[in-house]
Amino acid sequence: MTHRVGTKGQVVIPKALRDQLGIQPGDEVSFSRHGDHVAVYRAVHRPHLRGRFRGSDLTAQLEADRAADRVRESAP
């Protein structure tokens, strides 16, 4: 399969490949370079990290750990 690159640098992903990769209109894709060729991957979305630890006592635990470190570091 060969396709011509348009003036804006755009290339159409052939339907057979889109179907095999599960790429739908509006999906995001990633590109990576492998030597002299480029690979196209369906983008994998990871969950947002913002608010992930809401309601946990992570900050209190980190502050307690740091306080213990200070005590240990100041001991002769």
PDB file with SEQRES, HELIX, SHEET and CRYST1 records, atoms N, CA, C and O in Angstrom:
SEQRES   1 A   76  MET THR HIS ARG VAL GLY THR LYS GLY GLN VAL VAL ILE          
SEQRES   2 A   76  PRO LYS ALA LEU ARG ASP GLN LEU GLY ILE GLN PRO GLY          
SEQRES   3 A   76  ASP GLU VAL SER PHE SER ARG HIS GLY ASP HIS VAL ALA          
SEQRES   4 A   76  VAL TYR ARG ALA VAL HIS ARG PRO HIS LEU ARG GLY ARG          
SEQRES   5 A   76  PHE ARG GLY SER ASP LEU THR ALA GLN LEU GLU ALA ASP          
SEQRES   6 A   76  ARG ALA ALA ASP ARG VAL ARG GLU SER ALA PRO                  
HELIX    1 AA1 LYS A   15  LEU A   21  1                                   7    
HELIX    2 AA2 LEU A   58  SER A   74  1                                  17    
SHEET    1 AA1 2 VAL A  29  HIS A  34  0                                        
SHEET    2 AA1 2 HIS A  37  ARG A  42 -1                                        
CRYST1    1.000    1.000    1.000  90.00  90.00  90.00 P 1           1          
ATOM      1  N   MET A   1       0.841  -1.178   0.000  1.00  0.00           N  
ATOM      2  CA  MET A   1       0.000   0.000   0.000  1.00  0.00           C  
ATOM      3  C   MET A   1       0.886   1.241   0.000  1.00  0.00           C  
ATOM      4  O   MET A   1       1.751   1.394   0.863  1.00  0.00           O  
ATOM      5  N   THR A   2       0.678   2.082  -0.923  1.00  0.00           N  
ATOM      6  CA  THR A   2       1.392   3.363  -0.925  1.00  0.00           C  
ATOM      7  C   THR A   2       0.365   4.475  -1.049  1.00  0.00           C  
ATOM      8  O   THR A   2      -0.656   4.334  -1.722  1.00  0.00           O  
ATOM      9  N   HIS A   3       0.659   5.580  -0.385  1.00  0.00           N  
ATOM     10  CA  HIS A   3      -0.205   6.762  -0.422  1.00  0.00           C  
ATOM     11  C   HIS A   3       0.678   7.983  -0.557  1.00  0.00           C  
ATOM     12  O   HIS A   3       1.820   7.994  -0.098  1.00  0.00           O  
ATOM     13  N   ARG A   4       0.150   8.994  -1.181  1.00  0.00           N  
ATOM     14  CA  ARG A   4       0.901  10.232  -1.380  1.00  0.00           C  
ATOM     15  C   ARG A   4       0.664  11.171  -0.187  1.00  0.00           C  
ATOM     16  O   ARG A   4      -0.456  11.292   0.310  1.00  0.00           O  
ATOM     17  N   VAL A   5       1.722  11.820   0.253  1.00  0.00           N  
ATOM     18  CA  VAL A   5       1.634  12.798   1.343  1.00  0.00           C  
ATOM     19  C   VAL A   5       1.103  14.094   0.757  1.00  0.00           C  
ATOM     20  O   VAL A   5       1.602  14.575  -0.261  1.00  0.00           O  
ATOM     21  N   GLY A   6       0.081  14.662   1.406  1.00  0.00           N  
ATOM     22  CA  GLY A   6      -0.510  15.909   0.932  1.00  0.00           C  
ATOM     23  C   GLY A   6       0.341  17.114   1.284  1.00  0.00           C  
ATOM     24  O   GLY A   6       1.359  16.991   1.965  1.00  0.00           O  
ATOM     25  N   THR A   7      -0.082  18.277   0.816  1.00  0.00           N  
ATOM     26  CA  THR A   7       0.680  19.517   1.032  1.00  0.00           C  
ATOM     27  C   THR A   7       0.778  19.890   2.510  1.00  0.00           C  
ATOM     28  O   THR A   7       1.699  20.604   2.906  1.00  0.00           O  
ATOM     29  N   LYS A   8      -0.151  19.418   3.321  1.00  0.00           N  
ATOM     30  CA  LYS A   8      -0.122  19.701   4.761  1.00  0.00           C  
ATOM     31  C   LYS A   8       0.565  18.585   5.547  1.00  0.00           C  
ATOM     32  O   LYS A   8       0.525  18.581   6.777  1.00  0.00           O  
ATOM     33  N   GLY A   9       1.196  17.637   4.844  1.00  0.00           N  
ATOM     34  CA  GLY A   9       1.876  16.537   5.509  1.00  0.00           C  
ATOM     35  C   GLY A   9       0.940  15.434   5.964  1.00  0.00           C  
ATOM     36  O   GLY A   9       1.326  14.584   6.766  1.00  0.00           O  
ATOM     37  N   GLN A  10      -0.275  15.439   5.465  1.00  0.00           N  
ATOM     38  CA  GLN A  10      -1.263  14.454   5.883  1.00  0.00           C  
ATOM     39  C   GLN A  10      -1.254  13.224   4.986  1.00  0.00           C  
ATOM     40  O   GLN A  10      -1.044  13.311   3.776  1.00  0.00           O  
ATOM     41  N   VAL A  11      -1.490  12.064   5.623  1.00  0.00           N  
ATOM     42  CA  VAL A  11      -1.590  10.798   4.903  1.00  0.00           C  
ATOM     43  C   VAL A  11      -2.823  10.085   5.426  1.00  0.00           C  
ATOM     44  O   VAL A  11      -3.089  10.105   6.628  1.00  0.00           O  
ATOM     45  N   VAL A  12      -3.581   9.453   4.533  1.00  0.00           N  
ATOM     46  CA  VAL A  12      -4.758   8.690   4.931  1.00  0.00           C  
ATOM     47  C   VAL A  12      -4.309   7.303   5.370  1.00  0.00           C  
ATOM     48  O   VAL A  12      -3.562   6.632   4.657  1.00  0.00           O  
ATOM     49  N   ILE A  13      -4.769   6.872   6.551  1.00  0.00           N  
ATOM     50  CA  ILE A  13      -4.495   5.509   7.003  1.00  0.00           C  
ATOM     51  C   ILE A  13      -5.495   4.602   6.288  1.00  0.00           C  
ATOM     52  O   ILE A  13      -6.703   4.800   6.413  1.00  0.00           O  
ATOM     53  N   PRO A  14      -5.012   3.619   5.547  1.00  0.00           N  
ATOM     54  CA  PRO A  14      -5.931   2.747   4.805  1.00  0.00           C  
ATOM     55  C   PRO A  14      -6.973   2.092   5.715  1.00  0.00           C  
ATOM     56  O   PRO A  14      -6.679   1.739   6.857  1.00  0.00           O  
ATOM     57  N   LYS A  15      -8.179   1.936   5.199  1.00  0.00           N  
ATOM     58  CA  LYS A  15      -9.280   1.391   5.985  1.00  0.00           C  
ATOM     59  C   LYS A  15      -8.955   0.028   6.571  1.00  0.00           C  
ATOM     60  O   LYS A  15      -9.305  -0.246   7.719  1.00  0.00           O  
ATOM     61  N   ALA A  16      -8.296  -0.828   5.811  1.00  0.00           N  
ATOM     62  CA  ALA A  16      -7.954  -2.165   6.319  1.00  0.00           C  
ATOM     63  C   ALA A  16      -7.089  -2.062   7.574  1.00  0.00           C  
ATOM     64  O   ALA A  16      -7.294  -2.807   8.532  1.00  0.00           O  
ATOM     65  N   LEU A  17      -6.126  -1.142   7.572  1.00  0.00           N  
ATOM     66  CA  LEU A  17      -5.271  -0.963   8.753  1.00  0.00           C  
ATOM     67  C   LEU A  17      -6.045  -0.337   9.904  1.00  0.00           C  
ATOM     68  O   LEU A  17      -5.878  -0.735  11.057  1.00  0.00           O  
ATOM     69  N   ARG A  18      -6.897   0.647   9.593  1.00  0.00           N  
ATOM     70  CA  ARG A  18      -7.722   1.252  10.654  1.00  0.00           C  
ATOM     71  C   ARG A  18      -8.591   0.199  11.317  1.00  0.00           C  
ATOM     72  O   ARG A  18      -8.729   0.179  12.540  1.00  0.00           O  
ATOM     73  N   ASP A  19      -9.178  -0.679  10.507  1.00  0.00           N  
ATOM     74  CA  ASP A  19     -10.022  -1.745  11.059  1.00  0.00           C  
ATOM     75  C   ASP A  19      -9.210  -2.702  11.919  1.00  0.00           C  
ATOM     76  O   ASP A  19      -9.649  -3.089  13.002  1.00  0.00           O  
ATOM     77  N   GLN A  20      -8.033  -3.085  11.446  1.00  0.00           N  
ATOM     78  CA  GLN A  20      -7.180  -4.009  12.210  1.00  0.00           C  
ATOM     79  C   GLN A  20      -6.743  -3.407  13.535  1.00  0.00           C  
ATOM     80  O   GLN A  20      -6.646  -4.112  14.540  1.00  0.00           O  
ATOM     81  N   LEU A  21      -6.477  -2.092  13.541  1.00  0.00           N  
ATOM     82  CA  LEU A  21      -6.009  -1.420  14.757  1.00  0.00           C  
ATOM     83  C   LEU A  21      -7.154  -0.895  15.617  1.00  0.00           C  
ATOM     84  O   LEU A  21      -6.923  -0.441  16.737  1.00  0.00           O  
ATOM     85  N   GLY A  22      -8.355  -0.949  15.122  1.00  0.00           N  
ATOM     86  CA  GLY A  22      -9.503  -0.443  15.873  1.00  0.00           C  
ATOM     87  C   GLY A  22      -9.542   1.066  15.947  1.00  0.00           C  
ATOM     88  O   GLY A  22     -10.059   1.627  16.913  1.00  0.00           O  
ATOM     89  N   ILE A  23      -8.999   1.732  14.936  1.00  0.00           N  
ATOM     90  CA  ILE A  23      -8.977   3.199  14.914  1.00  0.00           C  
ATOM     91  C   ILE A  23     -10.273   3.699  14.296  1.00  0.00           C  
ATOM     92  O   ILE A  23     -10.633   3.335  13.176  1.00  0.00           O  
ATOM     93  N   GLN A  24     -10.967   4.545  15.057  1.00  0.00           N  
ATOM     94  CA  GLN A  24     -12.242   5.113  14.627  1.00  0.00           C  
ATOM     95  C   GLN A  24     -12.073   6.607  14.375  1.00  0.00           C  
ATOM     96  O   GLN A  24     -11.123   7.208  14.877  1.00  0.00           O  
ATOM     97  N   PRO A  25     -12.980   7.223  13.603  1.00  0.00           N  
ATOM     98  CA  PRO A  25     -12.919   8.672  13.409  1.00  0.00           C  
ATOM     99  C   PRO A  25     -12.924   9.392  14.764  1.00  0.00           C  
ATOM    100  O   PRO A  25     -13.736   9.077  15.634  1.00  0.00           O  
ATOM    101  N   GLY A  26     -12.027  10.345  14.935  1.00  0.00           N  
ATOM    102  CA  GLY A  26     -11.926  11.093  16.183  1.00  0.00           C  
ATOM    103  C   GLY A  26     -10.927  10.500  17.168  1.00  0.00           C  
ATOM    104  O   GLY A  26     -10.566  11.163  18.140  1.00  0.00           O  
ATOM    105  N   ASP A  27     -10.467   9.260  16.941  1.00  0.00           N  
ATOM    106  CA  ASP A  27      -9.461   8.660  17.823  1.00  0.00           C  
ATOM    107  C   ASP A  27      -8.126   9.375  17.660  1.00  0.00           C  
ATOM    108  O   ASP A  27      -7.863   9.992  16.627  1.00  0.00           O  
ATOM    109  N   GLU A  28      -7.294   9.288  18.679  1.00  0.00           N  
ATOM    110  CA  GLU A  28      -5.947   9.837  18.606  1.00  0.00           C  
ATOM    111  C   GLU A  28      -4.975   8.712  18.301  1.00  0.00           C  
ATOM    112  O   GLU A  28      -5.166   7.574  18.728  1.00  0.00           O  
ATOM    113  N   VAL A  29      -3.929   9.045  17.557  1.00  0.00           N  
ATOM    114  CA  VAL A  29      -2.889   8.076  17.252  1.00  0.00           C  
ATOM    115  C   VAL A  29      -1.540   8.652  17.666  1.00  0.00           C  
ATOM    116  O   VAL A  29      -1.370   9.868  17.743  1.00  0.00           O  
ATOM    117  N   SER A  30      -0.589   7.770  17.928  1.00  0.00           N  
ATOM    118  CA  SER A  30       0.775   8.164  18.269  1.00  0.00           C  
ATOM    119  C   SER A  30       1.683   7.701  17.140  1.00  0.00           C  
ATOM    120  O   SER A  30       1.395   6.727  16.444  1.00  0.00           O  
ATOM    121  N   PHE A  31       2.770   8.410  16.980  1.00  0.00           N  
ATOM    122  CA  PHE A  31       3.757   8.063  15.972  1.00  0.00           C  
ATOM    123  C   PHE A  31       5.095   7.826  16.649  1.00  0.00           C  
ATOM    124  O   PHE A  31       5.429   8.502  17.622  1.00  0.00           O  
ATOM    125  N   SER A  32       5.858   6.879  16.146  1.00  0.00           N  
ATOM    126  CA  SER A  32       7.220   6.700  16.632  1.00  0.00           C  
ATOM    127  C   SER A  32       8.096   6.322  15.451  1.00  0.00           C  
ATOM    128  O   SER A  32       7.654   5.689  14.492  1.00  0.00           O  
ATOM    129  N   ARG A  33       9.338   6.727  15.551  1.00  0.00           N  
ATOM    130  CA  ARG A  33      10.287   6.470  14.473  1.00  0.00           C  
ATOM    131  C   ARG A  33      11.099   5.226  14.794  1.00  0.00           C  
ATOM    132  O   ARG A  33      11.588   5.066  15.913  1.00  0.00           O  
ATOM    133  N   HIS A  34      11.236   4.365  13.830  1.00  0.00           N  
ATOM    134  CA  HIS A  34      12.029   3.139  13.961  1.00  0.00           C  
ATOM    135  C   HIS A  34      12.981   3.094  12.769  1.00  0.00           C  
ATOM    136  O   HIS A  34      12.640   2.582  11.702  1.00  0.00           O  
ATOM    137  N   GLY A  35      14.173   3.635  12.970  1.00  0.00           N  
ATOM    138  CA  GLY A  35      15.141   3.677  11.870  1.00  0.00           C  
ATOM    139  C   GLY A  35      14.630   4.546  10.737  1.00  0.00           C  
ATOM    140  O   GLY A  35      14.447   5.752  10.900  1.00  0.00           O  
ATOM    141  N   ASP A  36      14.401   3.928   9.588  1.00  0.00           N  
ATOM    142  CA  ASP A  36      13.974   4.701   8.422  1.00  0.00           C  
ATOM    143  C   ASP A  36      12.468   4.616   8.165  1.00  0.00           C  
ATOM    144  O   ASP A  36      12.006   4.963   7.078  1.00  0.00           O  
ATOM    145  N   HIS A  37      11.703   4.158   9.157  1.00  0.00           N  
ATOM    146  CA  HIS A  37      10.244   4.120   8.968  1.00  0.00           C  
ATOM    147  C   HIS A  37       9.522   4.636  10.210  1.00  0.00           C  
ATOM    148  O   HIS A  37      10.110   4.777  11.282  1.00  0.00           O  
ATOM    149  N   VAL A  38       8.248   4.910  10.036  1.00  0.00           N  
ATOM    150  CA  VAL A  38       7.416   5.470  11.101  1.00  0.00           C  
ATOM    151  C   VAL A  38       6.307   4.476  11.424  1.00  0.00           C  
ATOM    152  O   VAL A  38       5.687   3.905  10.527  1.00  0.00           O  
ATOM    153  N   ALA A  39       6.067   4.278  12.718  1.00  0.00           N  
ATOM    154  CA  ALA A  39       4.980   3.398  13.156  1.00  0.00           C  
ATOM    155  C   ALA A  39       3.843   4.244  13.695  1.00  0.00           C  
ATOM    156  O   ALA A  39       4.072   5.274  14.329  1.00  0.00           O  
ATOM    157  N   VAL A  40       2.621   3.808  13.444  1.00  0.00           N  
ATOM    158  CA  VAL A  40       1.421   4.494  13.928  1.00  0.00           C  
ATOM    159  C   VAL A  40       0.737   3.570  14.922  1.00  0.00           C  
ATOM    160  O   VAL A  40       0.493   2.399  14.630  1.00  0.00           O  
ATOM    161  N   TYR A  41       0.428   4.107  16.105  1.00  0.00           N  
ATOM    162  CA  TYR A  41      -0.230   3.336  17.151  1.00  0.00           C  
ATOM    163  C   TYR A  41      -1.507   4.033  17.564  1.00  0.00           C  
ATOM    164  O   TYR A  41      -1.588   5.261  17.544  1.00  0.00           O  
ATOM    165  N   ARG A  42      -2.477   3.271  17.928  1.00  0.00           N  
ATOM    166  CA  ARG A  42      -3.684   3.839  18.524  1.00  0.00           C  
ATOM    167  C   ARG A  42      -3.286   4.350  19.899  1.00  0.00           C  
ATOM    168  O   ARG A  42      -2.700   3.609  20.688  1.00  0.00           O  
ATOM    169  N   ALA A  43      -3.597   5.608  20.196  1.00  0.00           N  
ATOM    170  CA  ALA A  43      -3.194   6.211  21.466  1.00  0.00           C  
ATOM    171  C   ALA A  43      -3.920   5.541  22.618  1.00  0.00           C  
ATOM    172  O   ALA A  43      -5.118   5.267  22.543  1.00  0.00           O  
ATOM    173  N   VAL A  44      -3.185   5.284  23.674  1.00  0.00           N  
ATOM    174  CA  VAL A  44      -3.752   4.685  24.878  1.00  0.00           C  
ATOM    175  C   VAL A  44      -3.938   5.796  25.893  1.00  0.00           C  
ATOM    176  O   VAL A  44      -2.987   6.494  26.246  1.00  0.00           O  
ATOM    177  N   HIS A  45      -5.156   5.955  26.357  1.00  0.00           N  
ATOM    178  CA  HIS A  45      -5.436   7.002  27.334  1.00  0.00           C  
ATOM    179  C   HIS A  45      -5.323   6.438  28.736  1.00  0.00           C  
ATOM    180  O   HIS A  45      -5.911   5.408  29.066  1.00  0.00           O  
ATOM    181  N   ARG A  46      -4.567   7.126  29.537  1.00  0.00           N  
ATOM    182  CA  ARG A  46      -4.407   6.734  30.932  1.00  0.00           C  
ATOM    183  C   ARG A  46      -5.294   7.625  31.790  1.00  0.00           C  
ATOM    184  O   ARG A  46      -5.559   8.770  31.425  1.00  0.00           O  
ATOM    185  N   PRO A  47      -5.750   7.115  32.917  1.00  0.00           N  
ATOM    186  CA  PRO A  47      -6.600   7.944  33.778  1.00  0.00           C  
ATOM    187  C   PRO A  47      -5.838   9.164  34.293  1.00  0.00           C  
ATOM    188  O   PRO A  47      -4.626   9.112  34.501  1.00  0.00           O  
ATOM    189  N   HIS A  48      -6.559  10.247  34.492  1.00  0.00           N  
ATOM    190  CA  HIS A  48      -5.954  11.465  35.022  1.00  0.00           C  
ATOM    191  C   HIS A  48      -5.464  11.231  36.441  1.00  0.00           C  
ATOM    192  O   HIS A  48      -6.061  10.466  37.198  1.00  0.00           O  
ATOM    193  N   LEU A  49      -4.370  11.899  36.793  1.00  0.00           N  
ATOM    194  CA  LEU A  49      -3.818  11.762  38.142  1.00  0.00           C  
ATOM    195  C   LEU A  49      -4.409  12.778  39.115  1.00  0.00           C  
ATOM    196  O   LEU A  49      -4.369  12.576  40.329  1.00  0.00           O  
ATOM    197  N   ARG A  50      -4.950  13.859  38.588  1.00  0.00           N  
ATOM    198  CA  ARG A  50      -5.495  14.900  39.462  1.00  0.00           C  
ATOM    199  C   ARG A  50      -6.608  14.317  40.322  1.00  0.00           C  
ATOM    200  O   ARG A  50      -7.553  13.717  39.810  1.00  0.00           O  
ATOM    201  N   GLY A  51      -6.488  14.500  41.635  1.00  0.00           N  
ATOM    202  CA  GLY A  51      -7.489  14.029  42.573  1.00  0.00           C  
ATOM    203  C   GLY A  51      -7.400  12.548  42.887  1.00  0.00           C  
ATOM    204  O   GLY A  51      -8.253  12.012  43.594  1.00  0.00           O  
ATOM    205  N   ARG A  52      -6.397  11.893  42.381  1.00  0.00           N  
ATOM    206  CA  ARG A  52      -6.288  10.451  42.573  1.00  0.00           C  
ATOM    207  C   ARG A  52      -6.169  10.058  44.054  1.00  0.00           C  
ATOM    208  O   ARG A  52      -6.690   9.023  44.470  1.00  0.00           O  
ATOM    209  N   PHE A  53      -5.482  10.892  44.839  1.00  0.00           N  
ATOM    210  CA  PHE A  53      -5.267  10.559  46.245  1.00  0.00           C  
ATOM    211  C   PHE A  53      -6.172  11.358  47.180  1.00  0.00           C  
ATOM    212  O   PHE A  53      -5.935  11.404  48.387  1.00  0.00           O  
ATOM    213  N   ARG A  54      -7.202  11.983  46.627  1.00  0.00           N  
ATOM    214  CA  ARG A  54      -8.136  12.761  47.439  1.00  0.00           C  
ATOM    215  C   ARG A  54      -8.753  11.857  48.498  1.00  0.00           C  
ATOM    216  O   ARG A  54      -9.182  10.741  48.206  1.00  0.00           O  
ATOM    217  N   GLY A  55      -8.791  12.349  49.721  1.00  0.00           N  
ATOM    218  CA  GLY A  55      -9.386  11.588  50.812  1.00  0.00           C  
ATOM    219  C   GLY A  55      -8.417  10.647  51.498  1.00  0.00           C  
ATOM    220  O   GLY A  55      -8.756  10.034  52.510  1.00  0.00           O  
ATOM    221  N   SER A  56      -7.206  10.527  50.954  1.00  0.00           N  
ATOM    222  CA  SER A  56      -6.223   9.660  51.610  1.00  0.00           C  
ATOM    223  C   SER A  56      -5.371  10.506  52.551  1.00  0.00           C  
ATOM    224  O   SER A  56      -5.372  11.735  52.471  1.00  0.00           O  
ATOM    225  N   ASP A  57      -4.657   9.848  53.427  1.00  0.00           N  
ATOM    226  CA  ASP A  57      -3.802  10.569  54.366  1.00  0.00           C  
ATOM    227  C   ASP A  57      -2.360  10.590  53.880  1.00  0.00           C  
ATOM    228  O   ASP A  57      -1.430  10.590  54.687  1.00  0.00           O  
ATOM    229  N   LEU A  58      -2.173  10.607  52.573  1.00  0.00           N  
ATOM    230  CA  LEU A  58      -0.844  10.572  51.989  1.00  0.00           C  
ATOM    231  C   LEU A  58       0.022  11.742  52.458  1.00  0.00           C  
ATOM    232  O   LEU A  58       1.180  11.548  52.826  1.00  0.00           O  
ATOM    233  N   THR A  59      -0.535  12.951  52.446  1.00  0.00           N  
ATOM    234  CA  THR A  59       0.240  14.115  52.865  1.00  0.00           C  
ATOM    235  C   THR A  59       0.655  13.984  54.323  1.00  0.00           C  
ATOM    236  O   THR A  59       1.807  14.254  54.661  1.00  0.00           O  
ATOM    237  N   ALA A  60      -0.258  13.577  55.185  1.00  0.00           N  
ATOM    238  CA  ALA A  60       0.066  13.410  56.597  1.00  0.00           C  
ATOM    239  C   ALA A  60       1.164  12.359  56.778  1.00  0.00           C  
ATOM    240  O   ALA A  60       2.064  12.532  57.599  1.00  0.00           O  
ATOM    241  N   GLN A  61       1.085  11.290  56.022  1.00  0.00           N  
ATOM    242  CA  GLN A  61       2.101  10.234  56.112  1.00  0.00           C  
ATOM    243  C   GLN A  61       3.471  10.746  55.656  1.00  0.00           C  
ATOM    244  O   GLN A  61       4.487  10.458  56.289  1.00  0.00           O  
ATOM    245  N   LEU A  62       3.493  11.512  54.549  1.00  0.00           N  
ATOM    246  CA  LEU A  62       4.753  12.067  54.069  1.00  0.00           C  
ATOM    247  C   LEU A  62       5.348  13.051  55.073  1.00  0.00           C  
ATOM    248  O   LEU A  62       6.560  13.056  55.288  1.00  0.00           O  
ATOM    249  N   GLU A  63       4.504  13.885  55.693  1.00  0.00           N  
ATOM    250  CA  GLU A  63       4.991  14.827  56.705  1.00  0.00           C  
ATOM    251  C   GLU A  63       5.542  14.090  57.916  1.00  0.00           C  
ATOM    252  O   GLU A  63       6.569  14.491  58.465  1.00  0.00           O  
ATOM    253  N   ALA A  64       4.884  13.028  58.338  1.00  0.00           N  
ATOM    254  CA  ALA A  64       5.365  12.234  59.472  1.00  0.00           C  
ATOM    255  C   ALA A  64       6.692  11.561  59.129  1.00  0.00           C  
ATOM    256  O   ALA A  64       7.597  11.520  59.962  1.00  0.00           O  
ATOM    257  N   ASP A  65       6.813  11.037  57.921  1.00  0.00           N  
ATOM    258  CA  ASP A  65       8.073  10.415  57.494  1.00  0.00           C  
ATOM    259  C   ASP A  65       9.203  11.435  57.480  1.00  0.00           C  
ATOM    260  O   ASP A  65      10.312  11.147  57.929  1.00  0.00           O  
ATOM    261  N   ARG A  66       8.920  12.624  56.965  1.00  0.00           N  
ATOM    262  CA  ARG A  66       9.954  13.680  56.920  1.00  0.00           C  
ATOM    263  C   ARG A  66      10.350  14.113  58.319  1.00  0.00           C  
ATOM    264  O   ARG A  66      11.530  14.356  58.574  1.00  0.00           O  
ATOM    265  N   ALA A  67       9.392  14.216  59.232  1.00  0.00           N  
ATOM    266  CA  ALA A  67       9.708  14.575  60.625  1.00  0.00           C  
ATOM    267  C   ALA A  67      10.608  13.509  61.250  1.00  0.00           C  
ATOM    268  O   ALA A  67      11.558  13.838  61.960  1.00  0.00           O  
ATOM    269  N   ALA A  68      10.316  12.248  60.992  1.00  0.00           N  
ATOM    270  CA  ALA A  68      11.146  11.161  61.512  1.00  0.00           C  
ATOM    271  C   ALA A  68      12.543  11.234  60.901  1.00  0.00           C  
ATOM    272  O   ALA A  68      13.529  10.962  61.586  1.00  0.00           O  
ATOM    273  N   ASP A  69      12.641  11.596  59.626  1.00  0.00           N  
ATOM    274  CA  ASP A  69      13.953  11.756  58.982  1.00  0.00           C  
ATOM    275  C   ASP A  69      14.752  12.865  59.651  1.00  0.00           C  
ATOM    276  O   ASP A  69      15.952  12.716  59.882  1.00  0.00           O  
ATOM    277  N   ARG A  70      14.083  13.991  59.966  1.00  0.00           N  
ATOM    278  CA  ARG A  70      14.782  15.109  60.614  1.00  0.00           C  
ATOM    279  C   ARG A  70      15.332  14.702  61.973  1.00  0.00           C  
ATOM    280  O   ARG A  70      16.457  15.059  62.323  1.00  0.00           O  
ATOM    281  N   VAL A  71      14.545  13.959  62.736  1.00  0.00           N  
ATOM    282  CA  VAL A  71      14.972  13.498  64.051  1.00  0.00           C  
ATOM    283  C   VAL A  71      16.197  12.567  63.883  1.00  0.00           C  
ATOM    284  O   VAL A  71      17.192  12.704  64.594  1.00  0.00           O  
ATOM    285  N   ARG A  72      16.105  11.655  62.965  1.00  0.00           N  
ATOM    286  CA  ARG A  72      17.198  10.709  62.733  1.00  0.00           C  
ATOM    287  C   ARG A  72      18.456  11.431  62.242  1.00  0.00           C  
ATOM    288  O   ARG A  72      19.562  11.084  62.655  1.00  0.00           O  
ATOM    289  N   GLU A  73      18.302  12.438  61.359  1.00  0.00           N  
ATOM    290  CA  GLU A  73      19.437  13.158  60.807  1.00  0.00           C  
ATOM    291  C   GLU A  73      20.106  14.050  61.845  1.00  0.00           C  
ATOM    292  O   GLU A  73      21.305  14.312  61.754  1.00  0.00           O  
ATOM    293  N   SER A  74      19.353  14.512  62.820  1.00  0.00           N  
ATOM    294  CA  SER A  74      19.935  15.406  63.831  1.00  0.00           C  
ATOM    295  C   SER A  74      20.566  14.646  64.997  1.00  0.00           C  
ATOM    296  O   SER A  74      21.237  15.249  65.834  1.00  0.00           O  
ATOM    297  N   ALA A  75      20.358  13.335  65.058  1.00  0.00           N  
ATOM    298  CA  ALA A  75      20.953  12.519  66.141  1.00  0.00           C  
ATOM    299  C   ALA A  75      22.462  12.414  65.903  1.00  0.00           C  
ATOM    300  O   ALA A  75      22.921  12.265  64.771  1.00  0.00           O  
ATOM    301  N   PRO A  76      23.227  12.498  67.016  1.00  0.00           N  
ATOM    302  CA  PRO A  76      24.689  12.422  66.892  1.00  0.00           C  
ATOM    303  C   PRO A  76      25.201  11.086  66.454  1.00  0.00           C  
ATOM    304  O   PRO A  76      26.410  10.904  66.315  1.00  0.00           O  
TER     305      PRO A  76                                                      
END                                                                             
